[in-house]
Structures are given as structure tokens and as C-alpha cells.
Amino acid sequence: MDKILIRGATVIPMTGPEKIIEDGEIAIEAGKIKAVGPAGMIDKGWLADKIIDARGMVALPGFINCHTHAAMTLLRSYADDLPLMQWLSERIWPLEERLTAEDVYWGTMLCVLEMIKSGTTTFADMYFFMDDVAKAVRQSGMRASLSRGMIGVAPTAQLALVESEAFVQEWNGGANGRITTMLGPHAPHTCPPAYLEKVMALAKKFNVGIHIHLAETLQEAADIRKEYGKSSIAHVNELGLLDFPVLGAHCVHVSPEDIKIMKEKNVRVAHNPES
């Protein structure tokens, strides 16, 4: 089926409310949008193989999930009443040590299915066994920005750097351009400055961005201030990390000065107020 016509939907574009089309048509050919406009705008000679009656429905660009650990869909509601670091160190990290590549693949596919059903077409993911996450993206038809998570204080810290480099080389621009890659140091309180220096060296080498948790919890903020005498945002900025394209996840406990720094450095913020 090569040509599809979606007819009768209210089309909401990204160009502002004055551009909303109440009775719109969307023409799709060879898997790509050919035209969007009001009813009757399609060339009469263009004959659809399938017509979808979308009256009473809304058509809009796909949503973007800006920060995920997609395979953790398998762990939904598991001990999630615990404080973050206790939840991670006592429950999640020990369980994750037992996960296989196949577990991560199917956990990602489950998450992908849920995202597609909710209108999400793109996601930014940070986890491990990322080759299998990429395969799930390739098979599903979604778009994704993927990064191999790295914990600088873990025994696997060096391995994570090696795997990240290999992943970027293998998958950046993969799936016909639907996959892009970033580097994924977990957070400034789990990745010491010397480790972040190595991450930045890789980012410079491959010209990729950095996906990192920032200012996620009050405990993190207190720990960073105690150790470095400044906020998480000021700390990573002083290291030079914000000179790279950065996707900052959470960014909950930030000051006006932190916000000013992030604005000046053009940090992309995925504001997740709850961990």
C-alpha cells in the first residue's frame, strides 16, 4: 500500500494556533508525508490506495520523549517508594546486573510499543546493551538519540567508555538516519571530574553530544556542593562539559544562577521533576 490519504482531521502544526486546519487532509506516499492542507487541496490526479476517515480526530507532529531508560519499563513500580540512591544501589543496580541483552531488547520493544500507542515517535535513551536498543529502534521504525550509560565510580567504568566509543562508531546515523548517538555519563556525583574529562575527549573526537542527569535530587545537590563547593550546574560548567551539546535530564534543584548558565550554554533540558 503506497498511497494513504488521511481526511477530515483537525491538523495542528508547529507553526502556531493561527495555522490550525479544522478540516484537513494529509497525503502520504512511500512512507513519507507528501502534502498537508485543507480539504480538497490534494491534486485530483493523485489517487490514494487507502483513505482514513479522521473526522473528530486530531493530527499533530509526533511527540518526543526527551529522557528515557526504555528497557526499565520491565521494572515499573519496583520499589519506587524508596529515595533515589537507595532505590538504585539496593534494588535497581543489583537487579540490572542480572539483565541480559535479550531482556533489554524486549524491555525496549515494550516501551516502544507504549510510546507509539501514545503518539511518541522519537525518544532519547540512556542504558546498556545499547546495540540491542538500537536494533529495537531499527525494527520499530521510530527515531532515537541513544547513549550507553556510564557510571564513573563503577567497576565497569572503563568498559563503559570502550563500549560507548564502539557504539557511536557503529550506530551514529544508523537505521537510515533515524538513530543518532550521544555519550551518557550518568551524573556528576557518579562520574568524577577525571572520568568526565575522558567522556568529553570522546565527545570531541566523534563530534557528538552528552546526555547526563543533572541536579536530580536534593541529596545530589548537597553532595556536589560539599565536595566541590558549588552547584551541580556550576560544577560541570567549570569542567567544560557544557561547552558540548548537552541534554540535561531532570534539572530540578537549580538556582536562578544555574538557569542563567544553562541558558548561556544552550543546554537542552528534559525537566523530569520526579525520579
C-alpha positions as CSV (number, residue, x, y, z in Angstrom):
1,M,0.0,0.0,0.0
2,D,1.9,3.0,-1.3
3,K,-0.5,6.0,-1.0
4,I,-2.6,6.9,2.1
5,L,-4.9,9.9,2.5
6,I,-6.0,11.0,6.0
7,R,-9.1,13.0,5.6
8,G,-11.2,15.2,7.9
9,A,-8.7,15.6,10.9
10,T,-8.0,18.8,12.7
11,V,-4.4,19.3,11.8
12,I,-2.3,21.1,14.5
13,P,1.1,22.1,13.1
14,M,4.1,23.5,14.9
15,T,3.7,27.0,13.4
16,G,1.1,28.4,15.8
17,P,-2.6,28.3,16.6
18,E,-3.5,30.5,13.7
19,K,-2.3,27.8,11.4
20,I,-4.6,25.1,12.7
21,I,-6.6,23.4,9.9
22,E,-10.0,22.4,11.1
23,D,-10.9,20.1,8.1
24,G,-7.5,18.9,6.9
25,E,-6.0,16.3,4.6
26,I,-2.7,14.6,4.9
27,A,-1.3,12.8,1.9
28,I,1.3,10.0,2.5
29,E,3.3,8.4,-0.3
30,A,6.0,5.8,0.0
31,G,6.1,6.2,3.8
32,K,6.6,10.0,3.7
33,I,4.2,12.9,4.1
34,K,3.6,14.3,0.6
35,A,1.3,17.2,1.5
36,V,-0.7,18.7,4.3
37,G,-3.5,21.2,3.9
38,P,-7.3,21.9,3.9
39,A,-9.8,19.5,2.4
40,G,-9.6,19.3,-1.4
41,M,-6.1,20.6,-1.7
42,I,-4.8,17.2,-3.0
43,D,-4.3,17.0,-6.8
44,K,-7.3,15.2,-8.3
45,G,-5.0,13.0,-10.2
46,W,-3.4,11.7,-7.0
47,L,-5.4,8.6,-6.1
48,A,-5.0,7.1,-2.7
49,D,-4.8,3.3,-2.1
50,K,-6.3,3.8,1.3
51,I,-8.4,6.6,2.8
52,I,-8.6,7.1,6.5
53,D,-11.7,8.9,7.8
54,A,-10.2,11.0,10.7
55,R,-13.2,13.2,11.4
56,G,-13.4,14.0,15.2
57,M,-9.7,13.3,15.5
58,V,-6.6,15.4,15.8
59,A,-3.4,15.0,13.7
60,L,-0.2,16.6,15.0
61,P,3.6,16.0,14.9
62,G,4.8,13.1,16.9
63,F,5.7,13.6,20.5
64,I,9.3,13.3,21.7
65,N,10.2,11.6,24.9
66,C,13.3,13.5,25.9
67,H,14.8,11.3,28.6
68,T,14.2,7.5,28.9
69,H,15.7,4.3,30.2
70,A,13.3,2.4,27.9
71,A,14.1,-1.1,29.0
72,M,13.3,-0.2,32.6
73,T,9.7,-0.5,31.6
74,L,10.2,-4.1,32.8
75,L,11.0,-2.7,36.3
76,R,8.0,-0.4,36.5
77,S,6.7,0.1,40.1
78,Y,9.6,-1.9,41.6
79,A,10.4,-0.4,45.0
80,D,9.7,3.0,43.6
81,D,8.8,4.4,47.0
82,L,12.4,4.5,48.0
83,P,14.7,7.6,47.8
84,L,16.6,7.6,44.5
85,M,20.1,6.5,45.6
86,Q,18.7,3.8,47.9
87,W,16.4,2.6,45.1
88,L,19.3,2.4,42.7
89,S,22.0,0.9,45.0
90,E,19.8,-1.6,46.9
91,R,17.3,-2.6,44.3
92,I,17.9,-1.5,40.7
93,W,21.6,-1.9,40.2
94,P,21.7,-5.4,41.7
95,L,18.8,-6.4,39.5
96,E,20.3,-4.9,36.4
97,E,23.4,-6.9,36.9
98,R,21.2,-10.0,36.0
99,L,19.7,-8.5,32.9
100,T,20.7,-9.9,29.6
101,A,20.9,-8.3,26.2
102,E,17.6,-10.1,25.2
103,D,15.9,-8.7,28.3
104,V,16.9,-5.2,27.3
105,Y,15.8,-5.7,23.7
106,W,12.3,-6.9,24.8
107,G,12.0,-4.3,27.5
108,T,12.8,-1.6,24.9
109,M,10.3,-3.1,22.5
110,L,7.6,-3.0,25.2
111,C,8.4,0.7,25.8
112,V,8.5,1.4,22.1
113,L,5.0,-0.1,21.7
114,E,3.6,2.1,24.5
115,M,5.3,5.2,23.1
116,I,3.8,4.5,19.6
117,K,0.4,4.0,21.1
118,S,0.6,7.3,22.8
119,G,1.8,9.2,19.7
120,T,5.5,9.4,20.6
121,T,7.7,8.9,17.6
122,T,11.2,9.8,18.9
123,F,13.0,9.2,22.2
124,A,16.3,9.9,23.9
125,D,17.6,6.8,25.7
126,M,20.4,6.1,28.1
127,Y,21.0,2.5,29.2
128,F,23.3,-0.5,28.5
129,F,23.3,-3.3,25.9
130,M,22.6,-0.4,23.6
131,D,23.2,-2.4,20.4
132,D,20.0,-4.2,21.3
133,V,18.2,-1.0,22.0
134,A,19.3,0.2,18.5
135,K,18.1,-3.0,17.0
136,A,14.7,-2.4,18.6
137,V,14.6,1.2,17.2
138,R,15.6,0.0,13.7
139,Q,12.9,-2.7,13.7
140,S,10.1,-0.5,15.1
141,G,10.6,2.5,12.7
142,M,11.0,5.0,15.5
143,R,13.6,7.7,15.7
144,A,16.0,7.8,18.7
145,S,19.0,9.5,20.2
146,L,20.9,6.7,22.0
147,S,23.7,6.7,24.6
148,R,25.4,4.0,26.5
149,G,25.1,4.9,30.2
150,M,28.4,5.2,32.1
151,I,29.0,5.3,35.8
152,G,32.5,6.5,36.6
153,V,32.7,5.0,40.1
154,A,31.6,1.6,39.0
155,P,34.0,-1.4,38.3
156,T,32.8,-1.2,34.7
157,A,33.7,2.4,34.2
158,Q,36.5,1.8,31.7
159,L,34.5,-0.8,29.8
160,A,31.6,1.7,29.5
161,L,33.9,4.1,27.8
162,V,35.1,1.4,25.3
163,E,31.6,0.3,24.6
164,S,30.4,3.9,24.2
165,E,33.1,4.5,21.6
166,A,32.2,1.3,19.7
167,F,28.5,2.1,19.9
168,V,28.9,5.6,18.4
169,Q,31.1,4.3,15.6
170,E,28.6,1.5,14.8
171,W,25.2,3.3,15.2
172,N,25.5,7.1,14.7
173,G,23.4,7.7,11.6
174,G,22.1,4.2,11.7
175,A,18.7,2.9,10.6
176,N,18.7,5.2,7.5
177,G,19.4,8.2,9.7
178,R,16.8,7.5,12.3
179,I,19.4,6.8,15.0
180,T,21.8,9.4,16.4
181,T,24.1,8.8,19.3
182,M,25.3,10.7,22.3
183,L,27.6,9.9,25.2
184,G,25.8,9.1,28.5
185,P,27.8,9.8,31.7
186,H,25.2,9.1,34.5
187,A,25.6,12.2,36.7
188,P,28.3,14.4,38.2
189,H,28.0,12.6,41.6
190,T,28.7,9.2,40.0
191,C,31.2,10.4,37.4
192,P,34.3,12.2,39.0
193,P,35.9,15.0,37.1
194,A,38.7,12.8,35.7
195,Y,36.1,10.5,34.2
196,L,34.1,13.3,32.7
197,E,37.3,14.5,31.1
198,K,37.5,11.2,29.3
199,V,33.9,11.5,28.2
200,M,34.5,15.0,26.9
201,A,37.5,13.8,24.9
202,L,35.3,11.2,23.2
203,A,32.6,13.7,22.5
204,K,35.2,15.9,20.8
205,K,36.7,13.0,18.9
206,F,33.3,11.9,17.4
207,N,31.5,15.3,17.4
208,V,28.6,14.0,19.5
209,G,26.6,15.5,22.4
210,I,26.3,14.4,26.0
211,H,23.2,13.1,27.8
212,I,23.6,13.4,31.6
213,H,21.4,13.6,34.7
214,L,21.8,17.0,36.4
215,A,20.5,18.4,39.7
216,E,18.1,15.5,40.1
217,T,17.8,15.3,43.9
218,L,18.4,17.4,46.9
219,Q,20.9,14.8,48.1
220,E,22.9,15.0,44.9
221,A,22.9,18.8,45.2
222,A,24.1,18.6,48.8
223,D,26.8,16.0,47.9
224,I,28.2,18.1,45.0
225,R,28.2,21.3,47.0
226,K,30.0,19.6,49.9
227,E,32.7,18.1,47.6
228,Y,33.2,20.9,45.1
229,G,31.8,24.0,46.8
230,K,29.3,24.7,44.0
231,S,26.1,23.6,42.4
232,S,25.9,20.6,40.0
233,I,25.4,23.0,37.1
234,A,28.3,25.3,38.0
235,H,30.5,22.3,38.6
236,V,30.0,20.7,35.2
237,N,30.2,24.1,33.6
238,E,33.6,24.8,35.2
239,L,34.8,21.4,33.9
240,G,33.8,22.5,30.3
241,L,31.1,19.9,29.9
242,L,28.5,22.5,29.0
243,D,30.6,23.6,26.0
244,F,29.4,20.5,24.3
245,P,25.8,20.0,23.1
246,V,24.2,18.8,26.4
247,L,20.8,17.1,27.1
248,G,20.4,17.7,30.8
249,A,17.9,15.3,32.4
250,H,15.8,16.4,35.4
251,C,17.4,19.7,36.3
252,V,15.1,20.0,39.3
253,H,17.1,21.7,42.0
254,V,18.5,24.6,40.2
255,S,19.0,28.3,41.2
256,P,18.5,31.4,39.1
257,E,22.2,31.4,38.5
258,D,22.1,27.8,37.3
259,I,19.3,28.6,34.9
260,K,21.3,31.6,33.6
261,I,24.3,29.3,33.0
262,M,22.2,26.7,31.2
263,K,20.6,29.4,29.0
264,E,24.0,30.9,28.1
265,K,25.4,27.4,27.3
266,N,22.2,26.4,25.4
267,V,21.7,23.3,27.5
268,R,18.6,21.3,26.4
269,V,16.7,20.5,29.5
270,A,14.4,17.4,29.9
271,H,12.7,18.6,33.0
272,N,11.6,15.5,34.9
273,P,10.5,16.7,38.4
274,E,10.1,13.1,39.7
275,S,12.7,10.4,39.5
